[in-house]
């Protein structure tokens, strides 16, 4: 994936919380999204992704916490909510009207009257040839792309997309993926996209926030995720700290102590037997040693304490 040049902070949330009665749908979530990023919000259904996006987009009020967008926070932020495009849950479309007329109505409501503006948006999402077809005749993927087109009216700086590929066939997923990458690269639109289809999200996102039970449990870049999921030697042992001097002596530099029983080594995978032999010579007990890797999905499930298949 081509790296996006990051310029500055566009959105910051600080301890954002939303409670319904005594239940916290979102609990103390702090994220940082820079201009030009595609931020993948990863979580199971019901994890709090939609509620978080609604608060960012101004559709619901936080119970506590702060949102800063383009340098504005509090009541001042309301003045620039038009700089955010939204596709939350299903797109709101008039199915008896054409795509062109849906967009025309949205332009009228937002005070936009520029020649060729609607055609340009339709071209951006790949619907120009179907512009005069009624939305009721559209596939689900085409409706989602029209929903994105509606969100683009007003030329937003930030696009919020909630599960935009949910229920799509493979062709529809590819079309949405290509649309998002084009918007990000050619229009420099920053995107926050939520999904539970983790492998697909990894194909577009430059940064990830993992959310579970309303809480942000980890933020990391695409590069960091690649490293975490790459093929590696997995060394299980009662006390990993005892192995570190041996690894250093053998010339290993790219390794990580994952937890109180595990070390991941990301180089010289063919030397796992040699490592085991050297640890044995030093009378350092090991439980197991193997070459392993993780899928994106397995990485997430491991973080939230789920079960996955090797």
C-alpha positions in Angstrom: 0.0 0.0 0.0 1.3 3.5 -0.9 2.0 5.6 2.1 0.1 8.9 2.5 2.0 12.0 3.4 0.7 13.1 6.8 0.6 16.9 7.4 -1.2 17.7 10.7 -3.8 16.7 13.2 -7.4 16.9 11.8 -9.3 15.2 14.6 -8.6 14.5 18.3 -11.0 13.0 20.8 -10.1 13.1 24.5 -11.7 10.6 26.9 -14.9 10.6 24.8 -17.7 8.8 26.6 -21.4 8.1 25.8 -23.7 6.5 28.3 -27.2 5.3 27.9 -28.7 5.1 31.4 -25.9 3.3 33.3 -24.4 1.5 30.3 -21.3 3.0 28.5 -21.6 2.5 24.8 -18.3 4.3 24.4 -15.9 4.7 27.4 -13.0 7.2 27.6 -11.9 6.9 23.9 -9.0 9.0 22.8 -8.0 8.9 19.2 -5.8 11.0 17.0 -6.4 11.3 13.2 -4.1 13.2 11.0 -4.9 14.9 7.7 -4.6 12.4 4.8 -5.0 9.3 6.9 -7.5 6.4 6.3 -8.2 5.5 9.9 -9.7 2.0 10.3 -11.9 1.6 13.3 -11.9 -2.1 14.1 -14.4 -3.9 16.3 -17.1 -6.5 16.6 -20.7 -5.6 16.1 -21.9 -3.7 19.1 -18.4 -2.6 20.2 -19.2 1.1 20.0 -18.0 2.0 16.6 -21.2 3.5 15.3 -21.8 5.6 18.5 -18.2 6.9 18.3 -18.7 8.0 14.7 -22.1 9.6 15.5 -20.5 11.7 18.2 -17.6 12.8 15.9 -20.2 13.7 13.2 -22.4 15.7 15.6 -25.3 13.3 15.4 -25.3 12.6 19.2 -23.9 14.4 22.2 -21.1 12.9 24.3 -21.8 12.3 28.0 -18.3 13.5 28.7 -15.0 14.1 27.0 -13.9 16.5 24.2 -13.8 16.5 20.4 -11.4 18.8 18.5 -11.9 19.0 14.7 -9.7 21.3 12.6 -8.7 23.1 15.8 -12.3 23.8 16.9 -13.8 22.2 20.0 -16.9 22.7 22.2 -19.7 24.9 20.7 -17.3 26.3 18.2 -17.0 22.9 16.5 -20.6 23.1 15.5 -19.8 25.9 13.0 -17.7 23.5 10.9 -19.6 20.3 11.1 -20.4 20.8 7.4 -16.7 19.9 6.8 -17.6 16.3 7.8 -19.3 14.0 5.3 -21.4 11.1 6.8 -22.5 7.7 5.8 -23.7 6.2 9.0 -25.6 2.9 8.8 -27.7 2.7 5.6 -27.6 5.6 3.1 -30.6 7.9 3.1 -31.8 7.7 -0.5 -35.0 8.4 -2.4 -35.2 5.1 -4.3 -37.9 6.4 -6.7 -35.6 9.1 -7.9 -32.4 8.9 -10.0 -28.9 9.2 -8.6 -28.6 12.6 -10.3 -31.8 13.9 -8.7 -30.9 12.6 -5.2 -27.6 14.6 -5.5 -29.4 17.6 -6.9 -31.8 17.7 -3.9 -28.8 17.4 -1.5 -27.1 20.3 -3.4 -30.3 22.5 -3.1 -30.5 21.8 0.6 -26.9 22.8 1.1 -27.0 25.9 -1.1 -24.7 24.5 -3.8 -25.4 25.6 -7.4 -22.3 25.0 -9.5 -22.3 23.9 -13.1 -21.0 20.3 -13.5 -20.7 19.8 -9.7 -23.1 16.8 -9.6 -21.5 15.2 -12.7 -18.0 15.5 -11.0 -19.2 13.7 -7.9 -20.8 10.9 -9.9 -17.6 10.5 -11.8 -15.6 10.3 -8.6 -17.7 7.4 -7.3 -18.0 5.7 -10.7 -21.7 6.2 -11.2 -21.8 8.7 -14.1 -23.1 6.2 -16.6 -25.9 5.2 -14.2 -26.9 8.7 -13.2 -30.3 8.7 -14.8 -31.2 5.2 -13.5 -33.6 5.0 -10.6 -32.0 4.1 -7.3 -34.4 1.2 -6.9 -32.7 -0.4 -9.8 -29.2 -0.1 -8.2 -27.3 -3.0 -6.7 -26.4 -2.7 -3.0 -22.8 -1.7 -3.9 -24.1 1.0 -6.2 -26.3 2.3 -3.5 -23.4 2.4 -1.1 -21.3 4.4 -3.6 -24.2 6.8 -4.1 -24.3 7.1 -0.3 -20.7 8.1 -0.4 -21.4 10.6 -3.2 -24.1 12.2 -1.0 -21.6 12.5 1.8 -19.2 14.2 -0.6 -21.5 17.1 -1.3 -19.9 20.2 0.2 -16.4 18.9 -0.3 -15.7 17.7 3.2 -12.3 17.4 4.8 -13.3 14.3 6.8 -15.5 11.4 5.6 -17.1 9.1 8.2 -18.1 5.7 6.9 -19.9 3.1 9.1 -19.6 -0.5 7.8 -19.7 0.6 4.1 -18.9 -2.8 2.7 -21.3 -4.8 4.9 -23.4 -7.2 2.9 -21.6 -6.5 -0.4 -20.5 -9.1 -2.9 -16.8 -9.3 -3.9 -17.2 -7.0 -6.8 -19.0 -4.4 -4.7 -16.3 -4.6 -2.0 -13.6 -3.9 -4.6 -15.5 -1.0 -6.1 -15.9 0.6 -2.6 -12.2 0.0 -1.9 -11.1 1.6 -5.1 -13.4 4.6 -4.5 -12.0 5.2 -1.0 -8.4 5.0 -2.2 -9.1 7.4 -5.0 -10.8 9.9 -2.7 -7.9 9.7 -0.3 -5.1 10.0 -3.0 -6.7 12.4 -5.5 -8.9 14.5 -3.3 -6.8 14.3 -0.1 -9.9 13.4 1.9 -9.3 12.0 5.4 -11.4 9.0 6.1 -12.5 7.1 9.2 -14.0 3.8 8.2 -15.5 1.3 10.6 -15.8 -2.4 9.9 -15.8 -5.9 11.3 -14.4 -7.3 8.0 -10.8 -7.0 9.2 -8.9 -8.4 6.3 -10.6 -6.0 3.9 -10.0 -3.0 6.2 -6.3 -3.7 6.2 -6.2 -3.2 2.4 -7.2 0.5 2.7 -6.3 1.8 6.1 -3.1 3.6 7.0 -3.8 3.6 10.7 -6.0 1.4 13.0 -7.9 1.9 16.2 -9.1 -1.4 17.9 -12.2 -0.9 20.0 -13.9 -3.5 22.2 -16.8 -3.1 24.7 -16.7 0.6 24.1 -13.0 1.0 24.9 -10.1 1.8 22.6 -7.6 -1.0 23.4 -4.9 -0.2 20.8 -3.9 2.3 18.1 -1.2 1.4 15.6 0.0 2.2 12.1 -0.3 -0.1 9.1 3.5 -0.7 9.3 3.2 -1.7 13.0 0.4 -4.1 12.2 2.4 -5.7 9.4 5.2 -6.3 11.8 2.9 -7.7 14.5 1.3 -10.1 12.0 4.4 -11.1 10.0 6.1 -14.5 10.2 8.2 -14.9 13.3 9.8 -17.4 15.7 7.5 -17.8 18.7 9.4 -18.7 21.8 7.3 -19.8 24.8 9.0 -20.1 28.2 8.5 -19.5 31.9 10.8 -16.5 32.1 11.6 -14.7 28.8 14.0 -12.2 30.4 16.5 -15.1 30.9 16.6 -15.6 27.1 17.4 -12.0 26.2 21.2 -12.1 26.9 21.4 -15.3 24.8 19.6 -13.7 21.9 21.9 -10.7 22.1 25.0 -12.9 22.1 23.7 -14.7 19.0 23.3 -11.4 17.2 19.5 -11.1 17.2 18.2 -7.5 17.3 14.7 -7.7 15.9 12.7 -9.3 18.7 9.9 -8.4 21.1 8.9 -9.6 24.6 5.1 -10.0 24.0 4.0 -11.0 27.5 5.3 -12.8 30.6 5.8 -16.1 28.8 6.4 -15.2 25.1 9.1 -13.7 22.8 8.6 -13.1 19.1 11.7 -13.0 16.9 11.3 -11.5 13.5 14.6 -12.5 11.8 16.6 -15.6 10.8 13.6 -17.9 11.1 15.7 -20.8 10.0 17.7 -20.5 13.3 14.9 -21.7 15.6 16.7 -25.0 16.3 20.0 -23.2 17.0 18.2 -20.9 19.5 16.7 -23.9 21.3 20.1 -25.6 21.5 21.8 -22.5 22.9 19.1 -22.0 25.5 19.4 -25.6 26.5 23.2 -25.3 27.0 22.5 -22.4 29.3 19.9 -24.5 31.2 17.2 -22.0 30.4 13.9 -24.0 30.1 11.5 -23.4 27.2 7.9 -24.6 26.8 7.9 -24.5 23.0 9.5 -22.9 19.9 7.9 -22.6 16.5 7.6 -20.5 13.4 4.2 -18.7 13.4 2.3 -15.8 11.8 -1.1 -14.2 12.4 -3.8 -12.9 10.2 -5.2 -9.5 10.9 -8.3 -11.1 12.3 -6.4 -13.4 14.6 -4.3 -10.5 15.9 -7.5 -8.7 16.8 -9.1 -11.7 18.4 -6.0 -12.4 20.5 -6.1 -8.8 21.8 -9.7 -9.1 23.0 -9.3 -12.6 24.4 -11.2 -14.3 21.6 -10.6 -17.7 20.0 -9.0 -18.2 16.6 -7.8 -21.1 14.5 -4.1 -21.4 13.6 
